[in-house]
Amino acid sequence: MEGDRLEPAVTIKNIERELICPACKELFTHPLILPCQHSICHKCVKEILYFTLEDSFNDAASDTSNQSSPRIRISSPSMDRIDRASRSDPAIHTGWKRNSLTPRTTTFPCPGCRHDIELGERGINGLFRNFTLETIVERYRQAARAATAIMCDLCKPPPQESTKSCMDCSASYCNECFKIHHPWGTLKAQHEYVGPTTNFRPKILMCPEHEMERVNMYCELCRRPVCHLCKLGGTHANHRVTTMSSAYKILKEKLSKDIDYLISRESQVKSQITELGLLMKETECNGERAKEEASNSFDKLFEVLEERRASALRAIEASKMLRLEKLKSQREEYQGLLENNGLVGYAQEVLKETDQSCFVQTAKQLHDRIQKATESLKSFRPAAQASFEDFVVDVTKPQEALTDLSFHSSGVDIPEINEEQSKMYNKALICWDHPQRAGSADTYILEYRKVNKEEANPAWQETEVLSKSKVISDLDTNSSYAFRVRGYKGSICSPWSREVILHTPPAPVFSFLFDDKCGYNSERLLLNARRNSVENRAGFPLLLGAERLQAGCYTTLDYIVGDTGIVKGKHFWAFRVEPYSYLVKVGVASDSKIQEWFHNSRDLTSPRYEQDSGHDSGSEDIFVESLQPFTLVTLGMKKFFIPKASLAPAAPKDSVNRILPMPSCIGICLDYDKGKVGFYDADRMKCLYERQVDCSGKMYPAFALMGSAGVHLEETIAATYLEYQDEDM
């Protein structure tokens, strides 16, 4: 039995690269299995989460963002510091962010595949420990330190070299001590023993969600072991599961079959290894040739630049000499105007001439020169300009061209960002594609930067993407960001795509669902199972009231509110109203006003006296001086109606300017502290209407529907990760 359990050390030494953690680049220590099926050391996960949460807490304290996704830091803190932080801060294990209205799971990039990993509410505690990999690593360590023997734990000094280790006792024994402590005919004789080791793992794999239960089933949907409580009422209640023995048999058969196939193809593998060796040599030669050609190309650019540089310097020098010559001549001319110098001195000597005929002969020409000199004094203008503004070289476009200089190829099309699929909400979701559907890339580089008026050219932040979409987190609120993408196929890349500008919401996104208890009218409102979509259906009560419609009666509004209230801060939420909707009112209301709505319902009343009927009752045309504990605006028939009763002086008063096309996505921003609410075109993040509101109580998102109408809450953007496909399991 012992011989069956001990593996040859020679084969273990050949798999070192499979035993290296992708984060710390060392042998695995207590490896955990991530949802993407890669493994990572327990201490590495804690370190990554420590920095991720540390950045999140710093951002929450300063109310600013660092515009980049969390990445692994090179410098690592001491494990004592991380352990203290993890013990004192349950967020590292639970994945909840402090000071948040709604729970937020922790997201970090997998060091192996770079895809975002979302931990659930249990954080690290929800990850399985990879005991199989841990055992293989320990066998590798034993093979590596074969010269260092593991001593017996129970021998009297001096201890003897151990020959086996008991997994139940977590101790190593020599032959004599093993016989003494594991006598035949006792329960200890049934203990599991292996070769000498220092790694003692538990025999039973426990469920990470139910710590007192052992796993005994396998979830085929999630592809992970679960316990019976997970199946009865946990997260795997509706998933298809199988017995652990069945999963063990199927997976072991598949793995054995795949290994046998690889072994049977050993000759093919060797030939491919030889081919790869030749390709490596060819790659090396071609690489050197490509470097030489690239160097020659840059030398040509240098020659062109040097030629243009010399030409520009020659032009500047020629202009400088010409200007100096003109200024020098002008200076000499003006020096002649001084007494006893030049022209003035010569004129003074002419005045000494006593012969009239000779004086007249000379004075005429001299008088003309003196007059010209006098006029030049009155209107002095230099013969040449000292400024060389006309000789400033414009390098903006060439510099941009040189910045984008790369290995362009016609085989990689320029990707184009899809503005319809891309959106900005709690995070930025950027989607792109190739318009020509040809020459797609293997990887992409997505760059983004904040459009800042104070800073002309802010630095680009970049991230590598393996798919055609990316979620960007930690963006500043009420800001504009520029995005661009380029594709890479090997070392060949495409030019940058056209830049797309997206605007972040004016405040952090507020998450809530429709309340199905407080005043919810199930006869007229239809709420979906997820409680993020509601529709109005008139139903049978409207038919019964049709007999009284001739008396001028009408059907009242059906109210529905959010399940979470706001008592401080600034928040933003968005939703979509169906284009067929007849009448929808949206806004905010206090808890006291909501109770008034739901407890004083009027089924059939005159629209003239219904304050929020939505009809042209005149109530909305009155300018309300005092603040109200609610604000609602009217939507319907693909129109957005700005109320006349606005506290904003700049609000339009005529009906034409008060009626706007209804945006496809409407946003509401409530500043509780300042008592202000704004209504936005959420696609462009443009404010359409803003006014004061009384925020003395708890404020709730409020909606009212009448006739045929539908409202759908905008879903928050979640970080994506790979979904692995398996045909059998």
MIPA-357301 format. One line per field, with one value per residue (C-alpha): residue number from 1; residue in three letters; x, y, z. Coordinates in pm, whole numbers. Example, Ala and Ser with C-alpha at 12.3 -4.5 7.8 and 13.67 -1.06 7.14 Angstrom:
% MIPA-357301
n <- c(1 2)
res <- c(ALA SER)
c1 <- c(1230 1367)
c2 <- c(-450 -106)
c3 <- c(780 714)
***
This chain:
% MIPA-357301
n <- c(1 2 3 4 5 6 7 8 9 10 11 12 13 14 15 16 17 18 19 20 21 22 23 24 25 26 27 28 29 30 31 32 33 34 35 36 37 38 39 40 41 42 43 44 45 46 47 48 49 50 51 52 53 54 55 56 57 58 59 60 61 62 63 64 65 66 67 68 69 70 71 72 73 74 75 76 77 78 79 80 81 82 83 84 85 86 87 88 89 90 91 92 93 94 95 96 97 98 99 100 101 102 103 104 105 106 107 108 109 110 111 112 113 114 115 116 117 118 119 120 121 122 123 124 125 126 127 128 129 130 131 132 133 134 135 136 137 138 139 140 141 142 143 144 145 146 147 148 149 150 151 152 153 154 155 156 157 158 159 160 161 162 163 164 165 166 167 168 169 170 171 172 173 174 175 176 177 178 179 180 181 182 183 184 185 186 187 188 189 190 191 192 193 194 195 196 197 198 199 200 201 202 203 204 205 206 207 208 209 210 211 212 213 214 215 216 217 218 219 220 221 222 223 224 225 226 227 228 229 230 231 232 233 234 235 236 237 238 239 240 241 242 243 244 245 246 247 248 249 250 251 252 253 254 255 256 257 258 259 260 261 262 263 264 265 266 267 268 269 270 271 272 273 274 275 276 277 278 279 280 281 282 283 284 285 286 287 288 289 290 291 292 293 294 295 296 297 298 299 300 301 302 303 304 305 306 307 308 309 310 311 312 313 314 315 316 317 318 319 320 321 322 323 324 325 326 327 328 329 330 331 332 333 334 335 336 337 338 339 340 341 342 343 344 345 346 347 348 349 350 351 352 353 354 355 356 357 358 359 360 361 362 363 364 365 366 367 368 369 370 371 372 373 374 375 376 377 378 379 380 381 382 383 384 385 386 387 388 389 390 391 392 393 394 395 396 397 398 399 400 401 402 403 404 405 406 407 408 409 410 411 412 413 414 415 416 417 418 419 420 421 422 423 424 425 426 427 428 429 430 431 432 433 434 435 436 437 438 439 440 441 442 443 444 445 446 447 448 449 450 451 452 453 454 455 456 457 458 459 460 461 462 463 464 465 466 467 468 469 470 471 472 473 474 475 476 477 478 479 480 481 482 483 484 485 486 487 488 489 490 491 492 493 494 495 496 497 498 499 500 501 502 503 504 505 506 507 508 509 510 511 512 513 514 515 516 517 518 519 520 521 522 523 524 525 526 527 528 529 530 531 532 533 534 535 536 537 538 539 540 541 542 543 544 545 546 547 548 549 550 551 552 553 554 555 556 557 558 559 560 561 562 563 564 565 566 567 568 569 570 571 572 573 574 575 576 577 578 579 580 581 582 583 584 585 586 587 588 589 590 591 592 593 594 595 596 597 598 599 600 601 602 603 604 605 606 607 608 609 610 611 612 613 614 615 616 617 618 619 620 621 622 623 624 625 626 627 628 629 630 631 632 633 634 635 636 637 638 639 640 641 642 643 644 645 646 647 648 649 650 651 652 653 654 655 656 657 658 659 660 661 662 663 664 665 666 667 668 669 670 671 672 673 674 675 676 677 678 679 680 681 682 683 684 685 686 687 688 689 690 691 692 693 694 695 696 697 698 699 700 701 702 703 704 705 706 707 708 709 710 711 712 713 714 715 716 717 718 719 720 721 722 723 724 725 726 727 728 729)
res <- c(MET GLU GLY ASP ARG LEU GLU PRO ALA VAL THR ILE LYS ASN ILE GLU ARG GLU LEU ILE CYS PRO ALA CYS LYS GLU LEU PHE THR HIS PRO LEU ILE LEU PRO CYS GLN HIS SER ILE CYS HIS LYS CYS VAL LYS GLU ILE LEU TYR PHE THR LEU GLU ASP SER PHE ASN ASP ALA ALA SER ASP THR SER ASN GLN SER SER PRO ARG ILE ARG ILE SER SER PRO SER MET ASP ARG ILE ASP ARG ALA SER ARG SER ASP PRO ALA ILE HIS THR GLY TRP LYS ARG ASN SER LEU THR PRO ARG THR THR THR PHE PRO CYS PRO GLY CYS ARG HIS ASP ILE GLU LEU GLY GLU ARG GLY ILE ASN GLY LEU PHE ARG ASN PHE THR LEU GLU THR ILE VAL GLU ARG TYR ARG GLN ALA ALA ARG ALA ALA THR ALA ILE MET CYS ASP LEU CYS LYS PRO PRO PRO GLN GLU SER THR LYS SER CYS MET ASP CYS SER ALA SER TYR CYS ASN GLU CYS PHE LYS ILE HIS HIS PRO TRP GLY THR LEU LYS ALA GLN HIS GLU TYR VAL GLY PRO THR THR ASN PHE ARG PRO LYS ILE LEU MET CYS PRO GLU HIS GLU MET GLU ARG VAL ASN MET TYR CYS GLU LEU CYS ARG ARG PRO VAL CYS HIS LEU CYS LYS LEU GLY GLY THR HIS ALA ASN HIS ARG VAL THR THR MET SER SER ALA TYR LYS ILE LEU LYS GLU LYS LEU SER LYS ASP ILE ASP TYR LEU ILE SER ARG GLU SER GLN VAL LYS SER GLN ILE THR GLU LEU GLY LEU LEU MET LYS GLU THR GLU CYS ASN GLY GLU ARG ALA LYS GLU GLU ALA SER ASN SER PHE ASP LYS LEU PHE GLU VAL LEU GLU GLU ARG ARG ALA SER ALA LEU ARG ALA ILE GLU ALA SER LYS MET LEU ARG LEU GLU LYS LEU LYS SER GLN ARG GLU GLU TYR GLN GLY LEU LEU GLU ASN ASN GLY LEU VAL GLY TYR ALA GLN GLU VAL LEU LYS GLU THR ASP GLN SER CYS PHE VAL GLN THR ALA LYS GLN LEU HIS ASP ARG ILE GLN LYS ALA THR GLU SER LEU LYS SER PHE ARG PRO ALA ALA GLN ALA SER PHE GLU ASP PHE VAL VAL ASP VAL THR LYS PRO GLN GLU ALA LEU THR ASP LEU SER PHE HIS SER SER GLY VAL ASP ILE PRO GLU ILE ASN GLU GLU GLN SER LYS MET TYR ASN LYS ALA LEU ILE CYS TRP ASP HIS PRO GLN ARG ALA GLY SER ALA ASP THR TYR ILE LEU GLU TYR ARG LYS VAL ASN LYS GLU GLU ALA ASN PRO ALA TRP GLN GLU THR GLU VAL LEU SER LYS SER LYS VAL ILE SER ASP LEU ASP THR ASN SER SER TYR ALA PHE ARG VAL ARG GLY TYR LYS GLY SER ILE CYS SER PRO TRP SER ARG GLU VAL ILE LEU HIS THR PRO PRO ALA PRO VAL PHE SER PHE LEU PHE ASP ASP LYS CYS GLY TYR ASN SER GLU ARG LEU LEU LEU ASN ALA ARG ARG ASN SER VAL GLU ASN ARG ALA GLY PHE PRO LEU LEU LEU GLY ALA GLU ARG LEU GLN ALA GLY CYS TYR THR THR LEU ASP TYR ILE VAL GLY ASP THR GLY ILE VAL LYS GLY LYS HIS PHE TRP ALA PHE ARG VAL GLU PRO TYR SER TYR LEU VAL LYS VAL GLY VAL ALA SER ASP SER LYS ILE GLN GLU TRP PHE HIS ASN SER ARG ASP LEU THR SER PRO ARG TYR GLU GLN ASP SER GLY HIS ASP SER GLY SER GLU ASP ILE PHE VAL GLU SER LEU GLN PRO PHE THR LEU VAL THR LEU GLY MET LYS LYS PHE PHE ILE PRO LYS ALA SER LEU ALA PRO ALA ALA PRO LYS ASP SER VAL ASN ARG ILE LEU PRO MET PRO SER CYS ILE GLY ILE CYS LEU ASP TYR ASP LYS GLY LYS VAL GLY PHE TYR ASP ALA ASP ARG MET LYS CYS LEU TYR GLU ARG GLN VAL ASP CYS SER GLY LYS MET TYR PRO ALA PHE ALA LEU MET GLY SER ALA GLY VAL HIS LEU GLU GLU THR ILE ALA ALA THR TYR LEU GLU TYR GLN ASP GLU ASP MET)
c1 <- c(0 286 441 118 109 465 520 856 1046 1188 850 761 1069 957 634 774 612 267 335 423 174 103 102 415 601 688 568 204 133 -221 -360 -722 -934 -1077 -1408 -1206 -1050 -701 -526 -352 -183 -403 -162 -159 -539 -530 -262 -455 -778 -592 -473 -808 -1005 -740 -780 -1159 -1153 -915 -1145 -1448 -1272 -1153 -1456 -1216 -1105 -770 -911 -760 -866 -705 -381 -128 136 503 582 414 347 435 201 151 9 -222 -335 -409 -607 -801 -886 -989 -1174 -1440 -1471 -1163 -1348 -1707 -1647 -1873 -1764 -1793 -2010 -2221 -2599 -2597 -2363 -2082 -1880 -1503 -1360 -995 -812 -699 -316 -338 -591 -632 -1013 -1209 -1304 -1604 -1605 -1940 -2050 -1824 -1510 -1210 -1417 -1619 -1316 -1215 -865 -688 -570 -465 -232 -107 -13 169 365 466 587 785 943 1036 1200 1385 1521 1585 1918 1739 1567 1247 1313 1080 863 845 1198 1405 1717 1884 1579 1587 1500 1127 1002 633 388 39 -221 -460 -204 -27 311 610 746 1040 961 994 783 518 478 454 192 -4 -27 -214 -571 -639 -817 -487 -379 -645 -494 -387 -11 212 579 762 604 555 224 -73 -400 -744 -897 -1247 -1321 -1566 -1814 -1691 -2050 -2155 -1839 -1973 -2089 -1872 -1918 -2095 -2239 -2115 -2297 -2289 -2382 -2117 -1872 -1780 -1840 -2137 -2301 -2663 -2752 -2636 -2879 -3170 -3188 -2861 -2731 -2743 -3106 -3223 -2902 -2853 -2626 -2483 -2325 -1960 -1878 -2039 -1856 -1531 -1575 -1669 -1394 -1132 -1228 -1210 -875 -731 -857 -700 -370 -364 -428 -136 93 -7 90 437 609 389 473 845 822 633 897 1161 952 917 1296 1341 1076 1263 1581 1391 1213 1546 1687 1370 1357 1711 1627 1309 1509 1757 1476 1303 1632 1680 1328 1396 1732 1540 1311 1614 1760 1438 1422 1787 1736 1429 1614 1909 1674 1482 1803 1935 1612 1626 1994 1932 1640 1847 2139 1903 1729 2059 2185 1874 1882 2256 2206 1918 2124 2413 2167 2030 2382 2440 2165 2373 2563 2907 2829 2728 2456 2429 2801 2817 2530 2711 3015 2798 2661 3013 3019 3018 2991 2623 2623 2823 2601 2279 2420 2486 2210 1916 2010 2119 1789 1594 1798 1747 1368 1359 1556 1313 1010 1168 1212 843 727 996 962 1240 1355 1307 1120 1312 1046 1075 717 680 961 803 790 446 518 173 49 388 427 84 174 504 325 94 385 361 360 45 -89 -384 -465 -598 -901 -954 -1201 -1496 -1655 -2028 -2191 -2533 -2407 -2159 -2304 -2200 -2376 -2221 -1932 -1839 -1920 -1727 -1812 -1650 -1640 -1487 -1725 -1597 -1623 -1276 -925 -1026 -749 -632 -607 -705 -570 -841 -729 -930 -865 -1061 -1151 -1030 -1051 -773 -533 -480 -352 -402 -227 -409 -490 -470 -590 -543 -863 -904 -1267 -1459 -1594 -1456 -1595 -1404 -1449 -1351 -1438 -1506 -1870 -1996 -1703 -1641 -1409 -1261 -1221 -1031 -924 -679 -637 -327 -262 73 311 93 -154 -425 -451 -650 -1026 -1220 -1241 -1579 -1677 -1904 -2027 -2047 -2357 -2364 -2362 -2296 -2554 -2830 -2945 -3300 -3591 -3964 -4140 -4401 -4549 -4593 -4913 -4853 -5174 -5143 -5475 -5349 -4971 -4774 -4431 -4176 -4001 -3681 -3880 -3699 -3980 -4343 -4633 -4978 -5280 -5625 -5799 -6156 -6205 -6173 -6446 -6672 -6604 -6673 -7043 -6958 -6717 -7001 -7015 -6661 -6492 -6152 -5911 -5656 -5282 -5130 -4827 -4523 -4205 -3853 -3775 -3484 -3496 -3239 -3153 -2828 -2585 -2622 -2755 -2848 -3065 -3190 -3482 -3655 -4016 -4186 -4258 -4622 -4682 -4981 -4894 -4612 -4504 -4154 -3964 -3910 -4139 -4103 -4230 -4508 -4630 -4624 -4839 -5083 -5102 -5163 -5405 -5619 -5675 -5955 -6069 -6303 -6272 -6270 -5936 -5972 -5908 -5653 -5314 -5107 -5358 -5144 -5438 -5447 -5616 -5434 -5265 -4927 -4967 -4969 -4636 -4577 -4381 -4333 -4124 -4314 -4198 -4226 -4153 -4295 -4264 -4493 -4392 -4612 -4681 -4305 -4293 -4122 -4326 -4146 -4385 -4484 -4480 -4101 -3885 -3618 -3637 -3500 -3772 -3964 -4318 -4465 -4605 -4393 -4063 -4200 -4261 -3945 -3893 -3882 -3527 -3483 -3329 -3426 -3215 -3295 -3035 -3132 -2905 -3056 -2826 -2899 -3266 -3244 -3365 -3275 -3412 -3164 -3134 -2931 -2788 -2618 -2615 -2781 -3001 -3349 -3517 -3411 -3588 -3581 -3758 -3826 -3599 -3700 -3794 -3674 -3698 -3793 -3789 -4153 -4342 -4704 -4865 -5201 -5341 -5106 -4752 -4428 -4114 -3788 -3507 -3162 -2949 -2613 -2306 -2130 -1772 -1762 -1564 -1518 -1789 -1634 -1821 -1817 -2003 -2039 -2014)
c2 <- c(0 233 169 267 601 715 877 874 1196 1220 1295 1549 1760 1811 1999 2298 2557 2419 2473 2843 3101 3362 3642 3588 3370 3122 2773 2768 2809 2708 2762 2870 2802 3117 3118 3125 2791 2938 2888 3150 3151 3240 3515 3658 3685 3864 4100 4185 4239 4449 4692 4684 4771 5019 5208 5192 5330 5610 5699 5700 5924 6178 6144 6118 5838 5729 5655 5309 4958 4789 4622 4410 4624 4533 4633 4398 4476 4242 3953 4069 4396 4212 3968 4254 4432 4119 4045 4401 4463 4205 4363 4170 3845 3946 4163 4443 4804 5029 5343 5216 5215 4884 4582 4580 4274 4297 4276 4213 4089 3727 3723 3427 3537 3909 3875 4045 3814 3893 3747 3697 3822 3565 3694 3464 3227 3139 2995 2628 2527 2327 2033 1829 2100 2152 1785 1791 2100 1927 1622 1856 2019 1677 1583 1915 1867 1494 1541 1693 1417 1458 1339 1136 1348 1095 956 1035 1241 1190 1145 893 965 920 665 757 1025 975 1210 1149 1218 1493 1351 1171 840 612 239 162 455 386 27 149 420 230 -128 -385 -455 -96 198 375 92 212 563 694 716 842 906 1154 1495 1820 1906 1758 1841 1761 1437 1583 1870 2105 2341 2703 2836 2590 2533 2240 2042 1826 1840 1534 1653 1819 2111 2059 2422 2587 2294 2286 2059 2151 2019 1914 2251 2432 2218 2243 2619 2776 2929 2593 2512 2519 2380 2032 1827 1477 1253 1303 947 994 1323 1164 875 1093 1349 1085 894 1212 1313 962 947 1282 1182 850 1039 1273 981 797 1106 1126 1092 1368 1589 1527 1617 1932 2017 1983 2201 2459 2457 2534 2803 2956 2979 3119 3365 3480 3539 3709 3918 4047 4119 4304 4507 4603 4705 4904 5072 5164 5305 5524 5627 5749 5947 6089 6191 6364 6540 6639 6775 6972 7092 7218 7383 7559 7678 7809 8002 8151 8245 8410 8610 8710 8840 9033 9196 9284 9440 9658 9761 9837 10061 10239 10288 10441 10672 10792 10835 11085 11302 11376 11707 11703 11357 11237 11433 11707 11758 11772 12029 12239 12250 12343 12637 12777 12814 13190 13154 13176 12982 12697 12692 12679 12400 12183 12297 12176 11808 11843 12006 11708 11466 11679 11682 11302 11267 11504 11301 10977 11128 11216 10865 10630 10267 10005 9869 9512 9326 9160 8892 8551 8440 8343 8091 7878 7516 7355 6999 6916 6694 6530 6465 6297 6094 5988 5903 5667 5524 5146 4825 4896 4620 4587 4257 4432 4656 4968 4882 5113 5188 5112 5414 5245 4945 5145 5323 5510 5448 5326 5211 5256 4973 5018 4791 4786 4582 4574 4733 4521 4199 4099 4107 4105 4128 3886 4147 4510 4811 5039 5386 5648 5985 6255 6551 6838 7202 7299 7038 7046 6690 6465 6129 5827 5532 5199 4846 4525 4347 3998 4047 4325 4492 4622 4758 5056 5134 5420 5712 6058 6166 6457 6429 6359 6083 6012 5649 5496 5142 4970 4604 4385 4071 3944 4239 4408 4673 4882 5260 5411 5422 5745 5894 5870 6107 5975 6161 6015 6072 6388 6180 5822 5572 5486 5123 5026 4810 4872 4819 4543 4600 4970 5073 4837 4784 4437 4476 4762 4729 4435 4396 4148 3894 4097 4407 4634 4669 4775 4809 4957 4753 4906 4573 4492 4788 5031 4848 4872 5244 5297 5347 5660 5808 6015 6201 6329 6082 5930 5669 5784 5746 5423 5499 5281 5378 5250 5010 5220 5575 5857 6058 6227 6282 6321 6031 5952 5683 5620 5439 5395 5475 5272 5487 5369 5507 5740 5911 5856 6079 6042 6214 6200 6213 6208 5921 6137 6237 5874 5774 6049 5921 5561 5628 5892 5720 5847 5606 5833 6210 6520 6587 6956 6884 6609 6768 6503 6377 6463 6623 6992 7068 7393 7277 7259 7607 7771 7908 7740 7970 7726 7411 7085 6742 6596 6678 6496 6568 6435 6203 6054 6012 6039 6385 6537 6815 7082 7208 7573 7576 7594 7768 7809 8162 8045 7783 7837 7967 7909 7566 7514 7537 7339 7029 6836 6501 6225 6084 5711 5703 5949 6020 6182 6344 6421 6637 6576 6812 7108 7018 7009 6760 6752 6558 6447 6305 6008 5922 6262 6341 6676 6845 6919 7059 7138 7276 7289 7027 6994 6714 6729 6358 6039 6074 5789 5749 5784 5680 5708 5543 5585 5415 5196 5264 5091 5187 4988 5068 5093 4796 4864 4758 4457 4348 4058 3736 3429 3170 2833 2587 2213 1963 1686 1847)
c3 <- c(0 78 -257 -432 -259 -321 -661 -839 -760 -1111 -1273 -1005 -1082 -1442 -1366 -1180 -1410 -1321 -950 -965 -838 -1113 -853 -641 -898 -623 -533 -425 -53 53 -302 -351 -661 -824 -1020 -1345 -1234 -1188 -854 -643 -301 -5 103 -252 -259 78 -48 -367 -171 84 -182 -365 -52 61 -268 -234 120 22 -268 -38 215 -39 -270 -563 -795 -930 -1282 -1300 -1223 -920 -1014 -829 -660 -687 -332 -83 284 563 622 982 848 608 877 1117 845 753 1118 1196 871 778 433 319 384 316 13 141 106 409 414 127 98 -88 -59 -310 -398 -429 -779 -867 -1179 -1189 -1216 -1454 -1718 -1623 -1625 -1347 -1060 -842 -491 -331 7 182 11 57 271 -39 -222 -213 -106 -378 -170 -473 -598 -242 -217 -552 -444 -123 -319 -542 -239 -104 -434 -437 -84 -108 70 373 564 767 1121 1343 1571 1858 1880 2188 2108 1879 1650 1368 1003 942 692 680 795 936 787 1080 1352 1153 1255 1100 1233 1195 1158 1530 1650 1386 1513 1874 1810 1541 1671 1470 1575 1690 1525 1468 1243 999 974 635 600 320 263 489 456 646 477 660 494 640 521 476 238 412 245 247 283 555 754 957 653 430 55 -82 -416 -733 -899 -1276 -1347 -1127 -1163 -794 -492 -269 46 97 256 -58 -257 -15 35 -72 -390 -571 -489 -853 -1001 -1134 -903 -909 -648 -563 -662 -1002 -1059 -943 -1183 -1482 -1428 -1359 -1674 -1881 -1732 -1774 -2132 -2214 -2050 -2239 -2563 -2495 -2407 -2725 -2924 -2775 -3113 -3254 -2955 -3007 -3375 -3289 -3029 -3300 -3529 -3255 -3209 -3578 -3557 -3263 -3469 -3766 -3537 -3399 -3749 -3872 -3557 -3611 -3976 -3871 -3617 -3888 -4126 -3852 -3767 -4134 -4147 -3846 -3996 -4301 -4075 -3898 -4234 -4332 -3997 -4018 -4368 -4262 -3953 -4161 -4412 -4134 -3970 -4304 -4364 -4014 -4059 -4398 -4260 -3959 -4174 -4404 -4110 -3941 -4263 -4293 -3929 -3949 -4254 -4081 -3768 -3969 -4141 -3808 -3671 -3958 -3814 -3506 -3483 -3648 -3785 -4129 -4306 -4041 -4033 -4410 -4418 -4159 -4386 -4688 -4493 -4477 -4858 -4949 -5328 -5402 -5728 -5576 -5265 -5468 -5681 -5371 -5135 -5348 -5328 -4966 -4873 -5014 -4802 -4491 -4554 -4585 -4263 -4091 -4206 -4088 -3743 -3727 -3823 -3695 -3813 -3794 -4127 -4002 -3725 -3445 -3389 -3559 -3498 -3863 -3823 -3546 -3664 -3617 -3501 -3359 -3641 -3712 -3341 -3328 -3635 -3477 -3154 -3343 -3542 -3517 -3720 -3919 -4136 -4368 -4194 -3882 -3931 -3726 -3447 -3394 -3057 -3061 -2897 -2882 -2684 -2476 -2175 -1865 -1535 -1208 -1429 -1792 -2033 -2358 -2653 -2996 -3312 -3659 -3913 -4201 -4000 -4120 -3982 -3615 -3357 -3088 -2814 -2775 -2589 -2454 -2351 -2167 -2011 -1838 -2056 -1842 -1943 -1703 -1843 -2218 -2279 -1976 -1974 -2116 -1891 -2073 -2013 -2213 -2319 -2464 -2571 -2748 -2436 -2110 -1785 -1643 -1274 -1041 -1269 -1130 -1115 -1323 -1564 -1931 -2049 -2390 -2501 -2792 -2880 -3111 -3202 -3189 -3385 -3271 -3301 -3565 -3448 -3605 -3586 -3301 -3336 -3336 -2988 -2816 -2535 -2257 -1949 -1600 -1383 -1171 -850 -735 -861 -612 -628 -541 -658 -680 -346 -379 -32 45 -137 -428 -628 -779 -963 -1179 -1168 -1301 -1138 -1272 -1052 -1027 -920 -1165 -1418 -1373 -1618 -1576 -1675 -1650 -1621 -1516 -1273 -1563 -1755 -1451 -1427 -1796 -1724 -1522 -1775 -1919 -1587 -1637 -1407 -1467 -1335 -1077 -1089 -960 -742 -678 -490 -439 -156 -25 110 114 426 319 34 -340 -551 -911 -1068 -1421 -1585 -1920 -1999 -2269 -2580 -2585 -2232 -2208 -1880 -1630 -1344 -1200 -924 -548 -246 130 343 485 137 23 321 226 -132 -32 255 78 -253 -478 -744 -934 -892 -1102 -1264 -1182 -813 -840 -771 -948 -1201 -1498 -1675 -1757 -1427 -1373 -1052 -1225 -1372 -1029 -907 -570 -337 -49 -87 -118 15 -334 -697 -997 -1367 -1637 -1921 -2185 -2554 -2619 -2459 -2154 -1989 -1786 -1513 -1505 -1127 -1122 -867 -1132 -1281 -1614 -1664 -1988 -1945 -2292 -2370 -2681 -2495 -2201 -2413 -2507 -2681 -2420 -2383 -2420 -2073 -1797 -1491 -1157 -931 -571 -357 -15 173 -59 -109 -488 -749 -1118 -1415 -1681 -2028 -1901 -2242 -2270 -1896 -1974 -1713 -1849 -1538 -1182 -875 -495 -285 87 216 581 584 423 45 -189 -569 -673 -985 -1095 -1399 -1568 -1872 -2067 -1940 -1846 -1650 -1638 -1394 -1549 -1445 -1287 -1482 -1332 -1398 -1641 -1620 -1834 -1850 -1920 -2134 -2075 -2285 -2028 -1685)
***
